[in-house]
């Protein structure tokens, strides 16, 4: 899947762009000379939210369209929002290696018994041609039916033409069984009549809740 993003060649300074509601960015790659560009903040944030970082984006508005991946996004720690973006220009017809997010779908049957699903991986490295790059890979958790159930790399549905760097037996998700609560030990009640009798034998008055002192030999 490829989405289009309107950009312009950057002419103003970074502060002036941000004040105008735009984000300064740069696009580069093995066959692409670095180009400083500007993108509309609202449009890019929506694109990033819906497409993610593993979707090919076609930058439109320069001398020619450039197909890129989002390589890095810098956020403003104080004000929030995106401050800067880096785009990596891909080479058409050549394989690329990038990370693709894992999306967990469905409801695990073991959760109905109080167990929890532990998501071990949240993204995975793939290698493929840009034309078959998936935006994400689904992980079906409905197969987790027992406390010993697992989902491994080999269980995933991988599109044709896409290879993974992970090992087939690597765990993607597992089950953490529900804890059994230990029963509370009953507190033994004090027999106050027995305490009173013991006090009479020693000739001492035994206050309630205290044991009678041992008689000296």
LINRACOR-V280044 format. One line per field, one symbol per residue. psi: psi as a letter, one per 40 degrees, with the letter a starting at -180 (. if undefined). burial: # if it has 9 or more other ideal C-beta (glycine too) atoms within 8 Angstrom, else .. A space follows every 50 residues. Layout:
psi=???
burial=???
//
This chain:
psi=hhiihhiihhdiiddddddefihiiihiidehhhhhihihdddddddddd daeehhhhhheadiihhiihdihhihddeiihdiihhhhihheiiihihh ihhhiahhddddeeiihhhdieiihihiiddehidihihheeegeideii hideeihhihehiieiidehhdiihhiihhhhihhihhihgddddddddd deeihhiheiihiihi.
burial=..#.###.##......##...########..#..#.#####.###.##.. ##########.#...#####..#..#.....#.########....#.### ##.#...#.##...#.#.#.#..#######.########.#..#....## ###..#.....#.#.#...######...................##.##. .#...#.....#.....
//
